[in-house]
Amino acid sequence: MQTGRVEFQNITRICEPSKYRALDGVSAKFEAGQIHAVLGENGAGKSTLMKILFGLVRPNEGTVHVNGSVAKFASPTDAIRTGLGMVQQHFSLVETLSVIDNIMLGHESTLGGGRLDRARAIQELEEALPSEDLRLDWNRLVGELSIGEQQRVEILKLIARKAQILVLDEPTAVLSPREIESLFKILKDLKARGRTVFVITHKLSEVFDHCDTWMVLRAGKFVGSGEIAKTTRSEIVRAMVGADVPPLADRVKMQVDLAKPAIRVSNLSAETSSGRLGALKFSVHPGEIVGIAGVDGSGQTELVNSLIGIQSFSGEVEVLGNRVEGTFDETQASNCLAGLLASGLALVSEDRHHQGLWMDQSVWLNANLGYKNESWLHLGDWATEAERFAREYDVRAPGLGTEVRNLSGGNQQKLIFAREMMSRPVKLLIAHQPTRGVDLAAVQLIHGKILAARAAGAAVLVISSELDELFALSDRLLVMAGGVFSGEFFREGGDGFDRDRVGDAMILGKRGST
């Protein structure tokens, strides 16, 4: 029997103490030597099912079969011994160690006296290397590698442990287009060597370009599977969402007001976690959507923080006619942000849990957060507003008194958008990672609201690591790399953007058309 075959039989996982069924009687078969896409909306059970396969989570009911035998994994160590490996969304690498030391960690080759036998480890790894695209400088520090190269180290760890079944959880979330192509070339090389690959993803374009089969979970239940070659995109969307998702409305042709920019930035510099913003200059005008692309950590967070006055910077920043001071002071920053909101700023922050929501408070309180400062005697008005927001943005909650932490990520994000877009007239929307961790239906709704804001004459700045999102929304696209703008691109005649040129600017710092 070919190694790498996986079967789930009646897998049920009940979360305590809520008794919520993260998985409910899931049965599915996966053949060896293929790339399998595991799909579903947020909370559908995708990661839970794969964690059960890898021994990180144990099912309450059901069995997992690997290569025809029942697999009872008490821990990931048992799964690894059976030939499984998993690359999580957040890598488990030691940045101060070399590539080969990270690959050996917990799986060391030693000489006499307990000394590491790096030469032997490198020789064995190169003999087992399934793809030249995986080759790295074995002695280079992991902290010096790009995100794509670090991901290769995680895959190499699995190769060194002789994994025949590989699970990758949202592997392309922070990769550039060229890194994504490189990753799937590696996965196809692994497949050609007989390995089985599971990819948890929500990017249907990658599924149809690179995967062999698909399987969809919805609300913890198995709802469909099949071969990619015999399936349409709409069939998978219906399986994921339970209905067809309507296309975005046609873009309204806007007359951009160049005389009064909503954002005007000149010679902006600031310290970042990995270097420095380098003398940035740009503007955003009413009636246009400007997107900012770039691999995470290129300076996007510091740029947004400078625009809203919560970070020190040098240079000139003007937002909605308000001069933003470059010297950070807590009271001044609070007053600055309050003034911007009063002037018509809608702000969707990068981290909804820590910046956008009060997680242990109710839906109705969060719906009014920052915009209802009247006496608590007006709670009836607050509840009425919350009901209106929830209805308009399809925020699904058991009740307005539900703590926001108990909502799905998509409903949390829709609540933030509702509050920011409906509390007062919006002249400028700044949306940082507007659909990160959000399911397909919520993405479509949020994108529609962003385009509606543009059509109503608002200026819009969208910062995202999702190129497909930026291509769908932007009129003009700026690319950040290493704290500077490495390219500027325009939606030419409605035909969109050149993915390769944008990708080059993201990863290599090549200058685009200006």
N, C-alpha and C positions, 0 to 999 in steps of 0.2 A: 504493500500500500504506500502511495506517495505521502511523504511527511508534510505536515502543514495543514491538514484538513481539520476543520473546527465545526462542532455542532453544539447548539444550545437546545436543551429540552426543558420546556415549561419553567423558565427562570423567573422567579419572583423575589423581589427585594422590598421589604417593608421597613420604613424608617421609623425608629422610635424617638420620642414617645408619641408622635403625631399619628402613627399608623398609616402614614402616606405611602402609597405603593409606587415607588420609583420605577419598578419593573413589575409587570403583571402578566405572568404566563407566557413569556417570550420564547418562541421556538424558531430556530433558523439554522440553515446549513451553509457552510462556506468551503468551497473546494480549494485544494492546495495550488500554489503556483499562480495566484491571481492577485490583483490589486482591488480590494473591496472598499467601497465608500459606505460609511456608516452615517446616516443622515437623520435629521429631525430638528424640530424647533427647540428653543431653550427649555430645559426641564423634561425633555422627551425620554431621557434615560440612556442616551448614547454613551456618555463617559462611564456611567455606572455599569453598563453591560461589559464594556471593555476592561474596566477595573476588576470585575468578577473573573473575566478570562485570565487576567494577570495576577490574581491572588491578592489584590489590594482590598477587595470587598468580598464578603461571603454571602451567597444567596440564602434566603429563608427556605426556598423550595427550588426544586429542579436540579439538573445536572449539566455539567460541561464535559463534552467529549473532545479529546485531542487525539488525532490519528486513530480513531476508533475505540479508544479506551477512556473510561471515566477518569476525569482529572479532579482530584480533591486537593486543591492548593491551600495550605494553611497560611502561606505568605508568598510574596514575590520571589523569594529564594527558591521555593519549590517550583514555581513557574519557570524560572530561569533554567533550572536543572532539566526541565522537560523540553526546553528549546524555545521559550517565549521571551520576548523583550518589549519594553514600552518606553517611548519617548514622550514625556509629559509636556504640557504647554510651557511650563517654567523649568528650564534646564537645571540639572543637579551637578554642576561643574564647579571645580575649584579654580578660580581665575589666576591664582598665584602659582599654580602648578603647570607643567608642560602638557602638551597634547598626549604624549605617551604615558605620562604619570596619571593623567585623568583616566585614560583607557584601562590602565592596569589597576586602578584603585579598587580594592576589595577582591582583586583577581590577580594578585602579584606573582610574577616570576622572580625567583630569588637565587642568589649565589650563596656560597658558604658565608656563615656569619650573619645571614639574614639580609645581605645587601641586594638591592634591586638589580635584576638582570634585564636592563632595558634593551640591550642588543638582541637578546633572544625574543623578547616581546615584540620588537619591531619586525624581526625576521618572520615570526609566526603570523603577524598581522598582514604583512605584505604578501605572504604566500596565500592567505585566505581572502585577500582583497577582491571583492566581486566587481569593483568598478574603479577605473583610474580617476574618476571624478571625486572619489572619496579621499584621494591622496592629499596629505597635508605635510607641513614641516613638523615632524614628530617632536622636535625639541623646542618649538615655539611656545610661549606662555599663552594659555587659553584666553587670558584677559586682553591680549592683543588681537584676537580674532574678531571678524565680523560675526553678526548673528547667524548668517548662513553657514559660516565655517564652524561655529560652535555647535550648530545642529548636526553637522557632519560628525563631530566628535561623539555626540550622543549615539548616532547610528553606528559608529565604529566600535563603541563600547559593546553594543549588541552583537556585532560581527565577531569580536574577540571572544565573546561568551557562546559563540556558535548558535545564535538564535536562528531558528527556521521560520518563526512566526513573529512578525514585527507589528506593533501597534503605534501609530503616531496620532496624537491628539492635537487637532487644529495646527498642523505643522507649518502652514504658510501665513499665519496671522501677522507676522512682523517681517516678512521677507519682501525684497524687491522683485519685480517681474523676472529678471534674469536669474535670481536665486531660486525662484519658484520653478522655473524651467530646469535648472540644474538639479534641484531636489527630485523632481519627478523622473528625470533621466536616470538618477541613481536608483530610485525605486523600481524603475523598469528593468535596470540591470540586475537588481536583486531578484525580481520576478523571473528573469531569464535563467537565473541560477537555481530556480525551483523554490524560492522562498515565497511565503504567503504574507501579504501586507494588508493591514487594516488602516484606513485613513478616516478619522473623525473630522468632518468638515461641514461647512454650510455654503461653500462656494461651488455652485452648480457648473460654472464654466470649467473649473478644474476637474470636476467629476466626469464631464463628457469628453474632455480632452485626454484624460490620463487613466481613468479607472476602467475595470472590466465589469464589475457588478455594483449594484446598489441595494441597500436595505434601509428602510425608513421605520423609525419608531415615532409614535405619537402618544403623548400622555402615558408613557410606560408600556404601551402595547405595540406589538408587531403589526404593521398595516400593509406592508408590501415589500417586494424585492424583485430583482430581475437582472438581465444582462443590459449593459449600457447600450450596446449596439442595436437592441430591439426595443428601446424605450425613448419616449419624447420627454423634453423638459417639462411640459405641462403635466404629464402623468406623475412625475416625481413631485412637482409643486403641489398637486392635488393630494398626494399621499401625505406630504408634510403638513399641509395647512388644513386639509379637509375641504378645500374649494379652490377654484381658480383665483389667482391674484391678478387684478386688473392692471394693465400697463399704466405708467405715469402719463399724465395729461401732456399734450404737446406743449413745448416751450413757447411762451409768449415772447414775441420780439419786443425788447425794451429799448427805450431811448435813455441811455445812461447820462446822468447829470455830472459832467466832469468838473463843473465850477465849484461844487460844494461836496468834497469827499467826506464820507462818514468816518473814515479812518485815514489819517495822514501821518506817515512815519518817515523820519529823516535821520540818517546817521545813528541808528539805534544800536547800541552795544550793551551787553550784559554778561555777567558770569553765568555759565551753565554747569551742569553736573559733569560734563565731559570736555569742557573747554570754554569757548566764549562766542557769543553772538557777534558777528562781524559787520558793523556799520550797515545795517539793513535799511533799505529805502523802498517804500511801496505805499499804495493807497487803495482804498475800496470805496466805490461810489454807489449812490442809490440806484437800484435797478439792476445790479449785477451780483453774481456769485463768484467770489474769488476763492479758489481752493488752494490749500497748501499741502503738498505731498512730501513724503520723506520717510526714511526708516526711523522708527521710534528712537528718541534720544538725539535727534539732530538739532535740537534747539526749539522745537515747537512749543513745549510747555513754558519755557522762559519767555518766549515771544508773547504768548497769550497773557501771562502774568504781568508783563510790562504794559500791555495795552490797557489792563484794568487797574493798574496802579498798586499791585501787591508785591512788586519786586523792584529793587534798585536798578537803575540803568542810566546810561548817558545818551544824549541825543534828544530829539524832539518827537513827542507823541501827542497827537490831538485826536480825540474821539468825540464825535457828535458835537463839535465846537468847544469841547472842554479840554483844556491843557492838562495833561497828566504829568504830575511831578515825578522826577526821576529818583528822588531820595526817599527811601522807604521809611515810613513811620506808621505804627499801627492805627492811630487815630486818624491820621491823614489818609491812609489807605482805605479805611472804612468809610470816611466821608466821600472820598473819590468814587468808590464803587457805588455808593448810594446816589451820588449825583449823576453818574452815568446811567443807572437804572431809571432814575426819574426823567432823564433826557430821552429815553426810548431804547435803551440797550436791553436785549434779551440774551442771556448768557447760559449756555449749556456746557458745563465744565467737563473736563476729561474723566474725572473719577466721581461717578454719581454717588457712591457710598459715603465718601468723605467730604465732598465739596458741594454736592447738589441736593442731598436729602438728610433728614433727621431720622435715622433708620429705626429707632425704637419709639417713634411717634406715629400718629395716625395719618391716614390718607388725607383727611380734610385739613389737618394742620399743615402738612407738607404742601398741599395745594395752594395755601395762602402764605407760605413762608416768605418773609421779606417784603410782602406787598400789602399786608393787612395789619397795620400797627394800632388800630383803634382798640377801644376797651374790649375786654373779654365778654362784655355784655352783648356783643354783636355776633355771638357764635352762630346764630341762625343764618346770618348773611354769609358767614364763612362756609357753612355746610351747603348752602345754595350754590355758591361759587364752585365748590369742589364737585358737586353733582354735575354742573354744567361742563366743567373741564373734563370730567371722566366720560361724559356722554360724547363730547366732540372728538376726543382723542382715543376713544375705545379703551379706556383704562379699566381693566377687569379686576375687581376685588370683591371679596365676600361682603364687605360693607365699608362705609367711609371711616369707621372706627378701627379698621384693620391696621395693625402696625405695618409700615412700609417694608420692613425687612421680610415680611411674609409674601410679598408680591414677587412675581418673576422679574428677571432683569428687563425684559421688554416692557412690562407694565410700569416698572419704576421709571424707565427712560421716557415713556409716553407721558407720565405724570409731570416730569420735569418740563418737557416741551409744552405741555398744556399750560402749566403755570407761567412759563416765560413768555409764551406767545399770546396768551389771552388775558393777562392781568392788566394790560394797558396797550396803547398803540405802539407798535414796534417800528423803529426807524433803522435799527442795526441788530442783526443776529450774529453772534459769535458762537459757533457750534464746534466743540472740540471732541473728536471721536463720537459723532452723533449716534452711531448705531453699533458701537462695540458691544459684543455679547448680546445682540438683539436678534430675534428670530425674523424669518422672511416676511411675514405679514406686517410686523411692526416696522421693519425697514421700509417697506413700501409706503406705509402711512406717513412715517417721518419724512421721507424724501418728498412726498406730495406736499406736506406742510411747508417744507423749506422752499420749494418752487413757488408755492402760493405766496409766501412772504416776498419773494423777488417780484412776482407779478403785481403785488400791491405797492411796489416802489421802495421796499426796504433794501438796504445794503446787507450783504450776507458774506461772512467769512467762515469757511468750512475747513477744519484741519482734520485730516484723516489718514490712517495708514492703509486704507482700502482704496486701491486705485480705481476699481470698478465704480465705487461710490463717487469719487471725485470726477471721473469721466462722465458719469450720468448727470451730475449737478452743475459743474463749473462752467462759467463763461470764459474764465481766464485761470490759468494754473501756474502757481509758483512752486518750485521745488527747493527744499532745504537739504543741505548736506554739510555736516561739520560746522553748523552754526552760520552758514551763509546761504544766500540764494544762488543756486547753481544752474537755474534755468527758469525761463518764463515761456509759457505756451498758451496758444489761443485756440478756442473752438472755431475752426475755419469753415465758414459756410454751413455750419450745422453738422459737419461730418465727423466731429470728435477730435481726439488727440492721438498722437503717434506713441503707442505704448513703448516701443523700443527706445525712442529718444528720451521719453520721460524716465524710463527705467535707468538709462545710462546716467542721467543727471542725478538720480537718487543715490546710486551706488558709486559712481565714478567722479561725480562733480563736473561732468561735461556741460557746457553752456548750451541752452536751447535757443529757440528763436525768440527775439525780443522786439 
